Amino acid sequence: MSFYAATDLAVLEELGRRLRRRRLDRNLSQRDVAEQAGLDRTTVVALELHGRASLMTLVQVLRVLGALDELESFLPALGPSPLELARRAGKARRRASRPRAPRDDDDKEGT
């Protein structure tokens, strides 16, 4: 399914179908999911039929279905930006240098 070509309602309905499929693959009833998630069965029904639910409800259902870790692929954590990485890296060395000979001032400070 091309989500960009679909309406928002169609995307929500597809989400509901996928959640239903996941629930059935785990051999759970709507009542089982609702009880384990601390929800009413009608909330699970509405989620599967129309894909409409709060984010909290979605997280609760995904946890029961063992699919909570899939949120990582949905919205992965962002690392530092390329500009931040470049700033952290500093300037790269371009050539080697000879060891510097100690100055006379350095010897006097140590004594």
N, C-alpha and C positions, 0 to 999 in steps of 0.2 A: 504494500500500500504506500503510495506517495502521500506523505502527510502534508506537504506543502500544497498539493493540488486539492486536498480534501477540505471541507468546511470544519470549523471548530467542533460542531456537534458530531460530525462523522469521526473525527479523531477521538473524541470522548467515548463514542460507541465502540470503536475499535479497541480502545484501552479496556473497556468493560468486557469485551469478548475475550481478550487475552487473559485477563484476570480470571474469568470463568474457566477458561481452558486450563490454566495453571492449577486452579482449585480442583477441578475434576481429575487432572493428572495425579494429584496428591491424594485422590480418593476422599475428599472432604466434602461434607454437605455445607450448604449456606449457613445452617444453624451452627455447625461445628466451628466454622470460621468466625462467625459472629460471637460465639461464646468465648473462644480463645482470645479474640481481639477486644473483648469487652464492649461489643456493639450490639445493637438490635439487628435481628435478621433482616428487617426491611431496609436497613442501611446497606447491607451487603447486596440485597436484591437490586436496589437503586444503582449501586455502583456498577454492577454487572450489566444492567439493562441500558443505562444511560451514561455511565462513566462519571456521574456527578457525585462528588464527595469532597470533603475538606481534605487538605493535605495531611492533616493528622489522621484521618480515617484511612487514607491511602497508605500511610506509613504503617499503621496498625495491621492492615490486611496483608501488606507485603511481608511484614515480620512473621505472621502466622503461616504464610505460604512459603517461607524460606527464600524469599526473593529480595530481601532488603538490600543485600550486597550489590544487586544490579543497578541500584541508584548511582553507584560509582561510575559505571559506564555511561549512564544517562547524563550525569553532570559531574565529570571528574573534578577533583580538586585542582585548582590552578596553582602552578608553581610561580616562581618569580618571572617577571617579564624579560624579554631579551635585553632591553635597556638596563634593567637591574642586574642581570647576569654580567653584562659588559662592564658596568660600573664596579661590580665586586671584583672582577678579574684583574683590574688594574692594567698597567702597561706590561706587555710581554718583553722579555729581554731579547735583544737583537744580536748581541755579540758578547763574548767573554771578555773579562778584564783581568789584568795582572793583579796579584795581591799588592796592596799598598804597603810601603815601608813605613814603620812607625816614625812619627815626627819626634823631634826633641822635646816638644811640649808634652807629649803623651807620657814620656818617661818621668818627667818632673812631677806630674800630677799624682802618680802612683806612690811616690815616696813621702 
